[in-house]
Amino acid sequence: MSGGYFDHEQFRIEEIASRIDWLVESNDTPDSYGFVRSYPSDVIEKFKQTSSILRMGAKMACRIDWLASGDDGVESFRKRWVEEKL
């Protein structure tokens, strides 16, 4: 099963979530040029929430992609949606 209805663009959503995670992990840490991103804890919390929401959205898009591409039927779609807690 591979989908393709959305040209696999849902993986770009996952990439954005990963980049947000990196911002969280590297907060207050100088980069190779000495530049420091320093976001307050309330902003970091919003980053974490956004990353989680984006990952959920990517999974939801993947489920729809497989259904629209004919890789899953309606019943499989429903089952996977529940199993993945979407």
Protein Blocks (a to p, Z undefined) as FASTA:
>chain_A
ZZjmnnommmmmmmmmmmmmmmmmmgoiacfkopacdddfklmmmmmmmmmmmmmmmmmm
mmmmmmmnopacfklmmmmmmmnoZZ
